[in-house]
């Protein structure tokens, strides 16, 4: 494995953690591609990124919980699906070739950017109580204080039966690529289940930590978690995520959706090109 150096990896992870917490995408969208540019094997980069996702979740989810942005009932319900998907996804990574992983990674990043673009164009919706029977039984409704808008937001999550299976896919992507799959988590909660953007971003941050824990077990058993790589990644991501979550709490919903989209598309296209060439 190439040795990019502790300080360089730490600096990259610091930036990745910041934007990962701001958007709910997870820092792996930057960590994995940049580490491969520096000569790190993509499977080792994915394993290190997966560990860092746990750090991101621990450091930023605590802030969101204190602010009341996380819907714990929604999180615990969806984690049942993401964990099973992560185990399957990590197992697929172990059996896949590097070129295929590059192509899949790039396509997923481009897809994540498209989802963010769709959500950016969608107008803000008023909270409507159209809960189905399962959503009512799970008691998923909640409220939170929006500091940027200076108002209390009441919301009524619905279509829980559709949100669950979608999160299996998100969990598979997370385990496969070590990126947290935050974009898919956020969109499933936002567009399908009707959670406010900040609530879905904060809840996604909690979910991806539990999901990554399941995937990390697979990579640990395969000996792919390199401590020399994982330590600076964890430290950088944790500090960056703390800053990102601090700003998210005080920013507008539209500002949250504007981050990262162009960068993710460029990185995704480059990853696909590297895989096929």
C-alpha positions as CSV (number, residue, x, y, z in Angstrom):
1,X,0.0,0.0,0.0
2,X,1.2,3.5,-0.8
3,X,1.8,5.6,2.3
4,X,0.3,9.1,1.7
5,X,1.4,10.3,5.2
6,X,-0.6,10.8,8.4
7,X,-1.0,14.6,8.1
8,X,-2.2,14.5,4.5
9,X,-4.8,11.8,5.3
10,X,-5.9,13.7,8.4
11,X,-6.4,16.9,6.3
12,X,-8.4,15.1,3.7
13,X,-10.5,13.4,6.3
14,X,-11.1,16.7,8.1
15,X,-12.6,18.2,4.9
16,X,-14.6,15.0,4.2
17,X,-16.0,14.9,7.7
18,X,-17.2,18.5,7.5
19,X,-19.1,18.1,4.2
20,X,-20.3,14.7,5.1
21,X,-22.0,16.0,8.2
22,X,-23.3,19.1,6.4
23,X,-25.1,17.0,3.7
24,X,-25.7,13.6,5.3
25,X,-23.8,12.0,2.4
26,X,-21.0,10.8,4.6
27,X,-17.3,11.6,4.3
28,X,-16.5,8.6,2.1
29,X,-17.6,10.4,-1.0
30,X,-14.4,12.3,-0.7
31,X,-12.2,9.9,1.3
32,X,-12.3,6.9,-1.0
33,X,-11.7,8.6,-4.3
34,X,-8.8,10.8,-2.9
35,X,-7.1,7.9,-1.2
36,X,-7.2,5.9,-4.5
37,X,-5.6,9.0,-6.2
38,X,-2.8,8.7,-3.6
39,X,-2.2,5.1,-4.5
40,X,-4.2,3.3,-1.8
41,X,-5.9,0.0,-2.8
42,X,-9.6,0.8,-3.2
43,X,-10.7,-2.1,-0.9
44,X,-8.5,-0.7,1.9
45,X,-9.8,2.8,1.2
46,X,-13.4,1.5,1.4
47,X,-12.7,-0.3,4.7
48,X,-11.1,2.8,6.2
49,X,-14.0,4.9,5.0
50,X,-16.4,2.5,6.5
51,X,-14.7,2.9,9.9
52,X,-14.8,6.7,9.5
53,X,-18.5,6.6,8.9
54,X,-19.0,5.3,12.4
55,X,-16.9,8.2,13.7
56,X,-18.9,10.7,11.7
57,X,-22.1,9.3,13.1
58,X,-20.8,9.4,16.7
59,X,-19.5,12.9,16.6
60,X,-22.3,14.7,14.7
61,X,-25.4,12.6,15.7
62,X,-24.8,13.7,19.3
63,X,-25.2,17.4,18.3
64,X,-28.3,16.6,16.4
65,X,-29.8,14.6,19.3
66,X,-29.3,17.6,21.6
67,X,-31.0,19.9,19.2
68,X,-33.9,17.5,18.8
69,X,-33.4,17.0,15.0
70,X,-33.1,13.2,15.1
71,X,-36.3,11.2,15.0
72,X,-35.2,8.1,17.0
73,X,-38.3,6.0,16.1
74,X,-37.7,6.5,12.4
75,X,-34.0,5.8,12.8
76,X,-34.5,2.6,14.7
77,X,-37.1,1.3,12.3
78,X,-35.0,2.0,9.2
79,X,-31.8,0.6,10.8
80,X,-33.3,-2.9,10.7
81,X,-33.2,-2.7,6.9
82,X,-29.9,-0.9,6.4
83,X,-27.9,-3.3,8.6
84,X,-29.0,-6.4,6.6
85,X,-28.1,-4.5,3.4
86,X,-24.7,-3.5,4.7
87,X,-23.7,-7.1,5.4
88,X,-24.6,-8.1,1.9
89,X,-22.9,-5.2,0.3
90,X,-19.6,-5.7,2.2
91,X,-19.6,-9.3,1.2
92,X,-20.0,-8.3,-2.4
93,X,-17.0,-6.0,-2.2
94,X,-14.8,-8.8,-0.9
95,X,-15.7,-10.9,-4.0
96,X,-15.5,-8.1,-6.6
97,X,-12.6,-6.9,-8.7
98,X,-11.1,-3.4,-8.3
99,X,-12.2,-2.1,-11.8
100,X,-15.8,-3.1,-11.1
101,X,-15.7,-1.3,-7.7
102,X,-14.4,1.9,-9.4
103,X,-17.3,1.9,-11.9
104,X,-19.9,1.1,-9.3
105,X,-18.5,3.8,-7.0
106,X,-18.6,6.4,-9.7
107,X,-22.1,5.5,-10.8
108,X,-23.4,5.6,-7.2
109,X,-21.8,9.1,-6.7
110,X,-23.5,10.4,-9.9
111,X,-26.8,8.9,-8.8
112,X,-26.5,10.5,-5.4
113,X,-25.9,13.9,-7.1
114,X,-28.9,13.4,-9.3
115,X,-31.0,12.7,-6.2
116,X,-29.8,15.8,-4.5
117,X,-30.6,17.8,-7.6
118,X,-34.1,16.4,-7.7
119,X,-34.6,17.3,-4.1
120,X,-33.2,20.7,-4.6
121,X,-35.8,21.5,-7.3
122,X,-38.7,20.1,-5.2
123,X,-40.6,22.8,-3.4
124,X,-40.8,22.8,0.4
125,X,-44.0,21.1,1.4
126,X,-46.4,21.9,4.2
127,X,-46.8,19.2,6.8
128,X,-49.8,17.1,6.0
129,X,-51.1,14.3,8.2
130,X,-51.6,11.5,5.6
131,X,-50.1,8.7,7.7
132,X,-50.8,5.1,6.8
133,X,-51.6,2.4,9.3
134,X,-48.0,1.2,9.8
135,X,-46.7,4.8,10.3
136,X,-49.4,5.4,12.9
137,X,-48.7,2.1,14.7
138,X,-45.0,3.0,14.8
139,X,-45.8,6.5,16.1
140,X,-43.3,8.2,13.8
141,X,-44.6,11.8,13.9
142,X,-42.5,14.5,15.6
143,X,-41.5,18.1,15.8
144,X,-38.3,20.1,15.9
145,X,-37.1,23.6,16.3
146,X,-35.6,25.2,13.2
147,X,-33.1,27.9,14.4
148,X,-32.5,29.3,10.9
149,X,-36.2,29.8,10.2
150,X,-37.0,30.5,13.9
151,X,-40.1,28.3,14.0
152,X,-41.3,24.9,15.2
153,X,-41.7,22.3,12.5
154,X,-44.3,19.6,13.1
155,X,-44.2,16.6,10.6
156,X,-46.0,13.3,10.0
157,X,-43.9,10.6,8.4
158,X,-45.8,8.3,6.2
159,X,-45.3,5.3,3.8
160,X,-43.1,3.5,6.3
161,X,-43.7,0.2,4.4
162,X,-42.1,1.7,1.3
163,X,-39.3,3.4,3.1
164,X,-38.0,0.2,4.7
165,X,-37.2,-1.8,1.5
166,X,-35.6,1.3,0.0
167,X,-33.2,1.4,3.0
168,X,-32.1,-2.2,2.2
169,X,-30.7,-0.8,-1.0
170,X,-29.1,2.1,0.9
171,X,-27.5,-0.3,3.3
172,X,-26.1,-2.4,0.5
173,X,-24.5,0.7,-1.1
174,X,-23.1,1.6,2.2
175,X,-21.5,-1.8,2.9
176,X,-20.4,-2.1,-0.7
177,X,-18.6,1.3,-1.0
178,X,-18.1,2.5,2.5
179,X,-19.7,5.9,1.8
180,X,-22.6,5.8,4.3
181,X,-25.1,6.2,1.4
182,X,-26.5,9.3,3.1
183,X,-28.0,10.7,-0.1
184,X,-30.2,7.6,-0.5
185,X,-31.1,7.7,3.2
186,X,-32.0,11.3,3.1
187,X,-34.1,11.0,-0.1
188,X,-35.9,7.9,1.1
189,X,-36.9,9.7,4.3
190,X,-37.5,13.1,2.6
191,X,-39.3,12.3,-0.6
192,X,-40.9,8.9,0.3
193,X,-41.6,9.3,4.0
194,X,-42.1,13.1,4.1
195,X,-39.6,14.1,6.8
196,X,-38.2,17.7,6.7
197,X,-34.8,18.0,5.2
198,X,-32.9,18.8,8.4
199,X,-34.6,15.9,10.2
200,X,-33.9,13.4,7.5
201,X,-30.2,14.6,7.3
202,X,-29.8,14.3,11.1
203,X,-31.6,11.0,11.3
204,X,-29.5,9.7,8.3
205,X,-26.4,10.6,10.2
206,X,-27.5,8.3,13.1
207,X,-28.5,5.5,10.8
208,X,-25.3,5.4,8.8
209,X,-23.3,4.8,12.0
210,X,-25.2,1.7,12.9
211,X,-25.1,0.5,9.3
212,X,-21.4,1.1,9.0
213,X,-20.8,-0.9,12.2
214,X,-22.3,-4.0,10.5
215,X,-20.2,-3.5,7.4
216,X,-17.0,-2.9,9.3
217,X,-17.3,-6.3,11.0
218,X,-17.1,-7.9,7.5
219,X,-14.0,-5.9,6.6
220,X,-12.3,-6.6,9.9
221,X,-12.8,-10.3,9.5
222,X,-11.2,-10.1,6.0
223,X,-8.2,-8.1,7.4
224,X,-8.8,-5.0,5.3
225,X,-8.9,-2.5,8.1
226,X,-5.4,-1.0,8.2
227,X,-4.8,0.9,11.5
228,X,-2.2,3.2,9.8
229,X,-4.9,4.3,7.4
230,X,-7.9,4.2,9.7
231,X,-6.5,6.3,12.6
232,X,-5.9,9.6,10.7
233,X,-9.2,9.1,8.8
234,X,-11.2,8.6,12.1
235,X,-9.5,11.6,13.8
236,X,-10.0,13.9,10.8
237,X,-13.6,12.9,10.1
238,X,-14.7,13.2,13.8
239,X,-13.3,16.8,14.0
240,X,-14.7,17.8,10.6
241,X,-18.1,16.3,11.4
242,X,-18.3,18.3,14.6
243,X,-17.9,21.5,12.6
244,X,-20.3,20.4,9.9
245,X,-23.0,19.6,12.3
246,X,-22.6,22.9,14.2
247,X,-23.1,24.8,11.0
248,X,-26.0,22.6,9.8
249,X,-28.0,23.4,12.9
250,X,-27.7,27.1,12.1
251,X,-28.1,27.0,8.3
252,X,-31.2,27.0,6.0
253,X,-32.6,23.9,4.4
254,X,-31.7,25.2,0.9
255,X,-28.1,25.8,2.0
256,X,-27.9,22.2,3.2
257,X,-29.0,20.8,-0.2
258,X,-26.6,23.0,-2.2
259,X,-23.4,21.5,-0.9
260,X,-21.3,18.9,-2.7
261,X,-23.5,18.3,-5.9
262,X,-21.0,19.5,-8.5
263,X,-18.0,18.0,-6.7
264,X,-19.7,14.6,-6.4
265,X,-20.6,14.5,-10.1
266,X,-17.0,15.3,-11.2
267,X,-15.5,12.7,-8.8
268,X,-18.1,10.1,-10.0
269,X,-17.4,10.6,-13.7
270,X,-13.6,10.3,-13.0
271,X,-14.1,7.1,-11.0
272,X,-16.1,5.5,-13.9
273,X,-13.4,6.5,-16.4
274,X,-10.7,5.1,-14.2
275,X,-12.6,1.8,-13.8
276,X,-13.3,1.3,-17.5
277,X,-9.8,2.3,-18.7
